[in-house]
Amino acid sequence: MSPAASLKESSVTRADQPDPRSRPAFLGDLLDTLTERGRGLLRRREPAEAAPVAAPDLATLGDLLLSRRGEASGVALARSLVAAFDAAPHDERRAFLALLAERFGPDRAAVDAAIEAVRRDEPDAIETLHAASEPRRQELLRRLNLAPGGTAALVRMREELLRHLRDHPELRRLDSDFAHLFGSWFNRGFLVLRHIDWTTPANILEKIIRYEAVHAIRNWDDLRNRLEPTDRRCYGFFHPQLVDEPLIFVEVALTEAIPDHVAGLLDLGREPIAAAKATTAVFYSISNTQRGLAGVSFGNFLIKQVVEDLKSELPNVRTFVTLSPVPGFAAWLERERADEASEVLDAETRAMLAVLDEPGWHFDPEKAEAVRARLMPLAAHYFLKARDRAGRPADPVARFHLGNGARLEQLNFLGDVSENGLRQSHGLMVNYLYDLGQIEKNHEALAEKGRIAASDAVCAALPPAPQS
């Protein structure tokens, strides 16, 4: 089916969604009336016509929303505040977020009284203290979530907040409240796994193109090559309040062996194989789509669910691996090259790696082989020994997969020779193996002892320890 045809079909009500036509007409009229009444109370016009909204005015709306007890009027007020925030100038949005962090914290007097009640060992005192210590802004966010489209609006609001977090650390307390609530609202129990294919409505396919974060999708033909063939799969997690917005999606290639480079998987001219012939499922791209949900973990659930689904659909597929980028490797190596006291680079290796600064070095077989001989031991060290300030594996993708219980299976020299691949990892890619029988053991070893699960081949690539 063509994308255009899919786009037309995307407007058709799905079986798993309530049909708007089945709702009593008076209910829609009632909500519209309440919304207009809320706008009238607050003297707000439609966002497109509204004058700039000042941060104190937004905070006043927040106070008013928290003071209301009626659900219907609260929904109308929440809708008005969401519209006012969306219409506000950029600086006023940031100022409003700062006011939320500063003025909408716990009621200090109530907290002090609850602490005294705990000291007197009064009945239910601990529960009262727990309730009193909750910031008022958490309840405000809950009430905003009642507005039509409120969940999506709050995700956008947190995205706005994250843009300012580095320069305004005082916003971290508000960000903690968002993270706390989103962790509950977007937990695995609310997520729906969907198979995304070429017949999926075009409005969702367009978002797959836009959100792809690992290997850019160049055009519709490229997308079709990733979705339609018998040896390709794509799955995404969706939330009932964000029906046509994938939260995260994974692209899967069905192959007959573990691949060591990505170009073959993305080749438009390749010959697909029958799914029944595949023995290996390769997760070659995982993309989070909602920046406002940063820190909410979806990927570990997604991969494990997809593994279970593929095992059920294709019992011949028994190996589950990734073909993953190494986004931190080039930056780490650059720091080591700049450090004259580096413990991982000797003078000869440092001089030889100057080749990496030459454009097109990977096209020269002699230079490429010389780089491979020096680079692969360094890559093994990077994965098995290098740590960030928190003592975790240095590479962010490694932290994700190893934290999920995967095993570092294979290092792939020049696995990705795209411009981005050469820039972030000098072409290096890796395979992580998901062995369902070892996932829990690997996860516990990393969490409890900091021990990284790695194949014998990867461990053998590690350079010998220097002699004392």
Residue pairs with C-beta under 8 A, 6 or more apart in sequence:
1 9
1 198
1 199
3 202
3 205
3 206
3 220
4 202
6 199
6 200
6 201
6 202
6 205
7 201
7 202
7 203
9 201
10 201
10 202
10 203
10 204
10 244
13 19
13 20
13 21
17 243
30 72
31 75
31 148
34 72
34 73
34 75
34 76
35 75
35 76
35 79
35 80
36 76
37 73
37 76
38 73
38 76
38 77
38 79
38 80
39 45
39 76
39 80
41 77
42 61
42 64
42 77
42 80
42 84
44 50
44 80
44 83
44 84
46 83
47 83
47 84
47 86
47 87
48 87
50 83
50 84
50 87
52 87
52 88
52 89
52 92
53 84
53 85
53 87
53 88
53 89
53 92
54 88
54 92
55 88
55 92
55 93
55 95
55 96
55 98
55 99
56 99
57 84
58 81
58 84
58 85
58 88
58 92
58 96
58 99
59 96
59 99
59 100
59 103
61 77
61 80
61 81
61 84
62 81
62 100
62 104
62 140
64 77
65 74
65 77
65 78
65 81
65 140
65 143
65 144
66 136
66 139
66 140
66 143
68 74
68 77
71 146
74 143
74 146
75 146
75 147
75 148
77 143
78 143
78 144
78 145
78 146
78 147
78 150
79 147
79 148
79 150
81 144
81 147
82 144
82 147
82 149
82 150
82 153
85 93
85 96
85 153
85 157
86 153
86 156
88 96
93 160
94 160
94 164
94 168
97 157
97 160
97 161
97 164
97 171
97 174
98 168
98 170
98 171
100 137
100 140
100 174
101 137
101 170
101 171
101 173
101 174
102 170
104 135
104 136
104 137
104 140
105 135
105 136
105 137
105 173
106 132
106 133
106 134
106 135
106 136
107 132
107 136
110 132
111 129
111 132
111 133
113 132
114 125
114 128
114 129
114 131
114 132
114 133
115 129
117 125
117 128
117 129
118 125
118 126
118 129
135 173
135 177
137 174
137 177
138 177
138 180
138 181
141 154
141 177
141 178
141 181
142 181
144 150
144 153
144 154
145 151
145 154
145 185
147 153
150 241
151 185
151 239
151 241
151 242
152 241
152 242
152 245
154 178
154 292
155 182
155 242
155 290
155 292
155 293
156 292
157 178
157 292
158 175
158 178
158 182
158 292
158 293
159 290
159 291
159 292
161 171
161 174
161 175
161 178
162 175
162 291
162 292
162 294
164 171
165 171
165 172
165 175
179 295
179 296
182 293
182 295
182 296
183 296
185 241
186 239
186 247
186 293
186 296
186 298
188 301
190 239
190 240
191 237
191 238
191 239
191 247
191 298
191 301
192 237
192 238
192 239
192 240
193 235
193 236
193 237
193 238
193 302
193 305
193 306
193 309
194 200
194 235
194 236
194 237
194 238
194 246
195 233
195 234
195 235
196 204
196 205
196 208
196 227
196 234
196 235
196 236
196 246
196 249
197 227
197 228
197 234
198 205
198 224
198 227
198 228
200 227
201 244
203 244
204 244
204 246
205 223
205 227
207 244
207 245
207 246
207 289
208 217
208 223
208 234
208 236
208 246
208 249
209 217
209 220
209 223
211 246
211 249
211 287
211 289
212 285
212 287
213 285
213 287
213 288
214 284
214 285
214 286
214 287
214 325
215 262
215 266
215 284
215 285
215 418
216 420
217 223
217 226
221 268
222 266
222 268
225 232
225 266
225 268
226 232
226 234
226 251
226 266
227 234
229 272
230 254
230 272
230 273
230 274
230 275
231 253
231 254
231 255
231 272
231 273
231 274
231 275
231 278
232 251
232 252
232 253
232 254
232 272
233 251
233 252
233 254
233 281
233 306
233 310
234 249
234 250
234 251
234 252
235 249
235 250
235 252
235 302
235 305
235 306
235 309
236 246
236 247
236 248
236 249
236 250
237 246
237 247
237 248
237 249
237 298
237 301
237 302
238 244
238 245
238 246
238 247
239 245
239 247
242 290
245 289
245 290
246 289
247 288
247 289
247 290
247 293
247 298
248 286
248 287
248 288
248 289
248 298
248 299
248 302
249 286
249 287
249 289
250 283
250 285
250 286
250 287
250 299
250 302
250 303
250 306
251 283
251 284
251 285
251 286
252 281
252 282
252 283
252 284
252 306
252 310
253 259
253 265
253 281
253 282
253 284
254 273
254 275
254 278
254 280
254 281
254 282
254 314
254 317
255 265
255 273
255 278
255 279
255 280
255 281
255 282
256 273
256 277
256 278
256 279
256 280
257 279
257 280
258 280
258 282
258 319
258 321
258 409
258 410
258 431
259 265
259 282
259 284
259 323
259 431
260 410
260 412
260 415
260 429
260 431
261 412
261 414
261 415
261 416
261 417
261 429
262 284
262 323
262 415
262 416
262 421
262 429
263 416
263 417
264 270
265 282
265 284
265 323
275 314
276 314
276 316
277 316
278 314
278 316
278 317
279 316
279 317
279 318
279 319
280 317
280 318
280 319
280 320
280 321
281 307
281 310
281 314
281 317
281 319
281 320
281 321
282 321
282 322
282 323
283 303
283 306
283 320
283 321
283 322
283 323
284 322
284 323
284 324
286 299
286 302
286 303
286 322
288 294
288 298
288 299
299 400
299 404
300 400
300 403
300 404
303 404
303 434
304 404
304 434
304 439
307 320
307 434
307 436
310 317
310 320
311 317
319 433
320 433
320 434
320 435
320 436
321 409
321 431
321 432
321 433
321 434
322 401
322 406
322 430
322 431
322 432
322 434
323 412
323 415
323 429
323 430
323 431
324 397
324 401
324 429
324 430
324 431
324 432
325 397
325 416
325 421
325 424
325 425
325 429
326 379
326 382
326 395
326 397
326 398
326 424
326 425
326 428
326 429
326 430
327 395
327 396
327 397
327 424
327 425
328 394
328 395
328 396
328 424
329 379
329 382
329 395
329 424
329 425
329 426
329 428
330 423
330 424
330 425
330 426
331 424
332 382
332 386
332 394
332 395
333 353
333 356
333 378
333 382
333 426
336 342
336 344
336 345
336 378
337 345
337 350
337 353
339 345
342 350
343 466
344 378
344 381
344 463
345 353
345 378
349 374
349 378
352 370
352 371
352 374
353 371
353 374
353 375
355 361
355 367
355 370
355 371
356 371
356 426
358 367
361 367
361 368
361 371
362 368
362 371
362 414
362 417
362 422
362 427
368 414
371 426
372 413
372 414
375 413
375 426
375 428
376 411
376 413
376 461
377 461
377 462
377 463
378 463
379 411
379 428
379 461
380 411
380 458
380 459
380 461
380 462
380 463
381 462
381 463
382 394
382 395
383 393
383 395
383 398
383 408
383 411
383 430
383 452
383 454
383 458
384 408
384 452
384 454
384 458
384 459
384 462
385 462
386 393
386 394
386 395
387 393
387 394
388 394
391 450
392 399
393 399
393 402
393 452
398 408
398 430
398 432
401 432
402 408
402 432
402 442
402 446
402 452
402 453
403 443
403 446
403 447
404 434
404 439
404 443
405 434
405 438
405 439
405 440
405 441
405 442
405 443
405 453
406 432
406 433
406 434
406 439
406 442
406 453
407 432
407 433
407 435
407 438
407 442
407 453
407 454
407 455
408 430
408 432
408 452
408 453
408 454
408 455
408 458
409 430
409 431
409 432
409 433
409 454
409 455
409 457
409 458
410 430
410 431
410 455
410 457
410 458
411 428
411 430
411 457
411 458
411 461
412 428
412 429
412 430
412 431
413 427
413 428
414 427
414 428
415 421
415 427
415 428
415 429
415 430
416 422
416 425
416 427
416 428
416 429
417 427
421 427
421 429
433 455
438 453
442 453
445 451
445 453
446 452
446 453
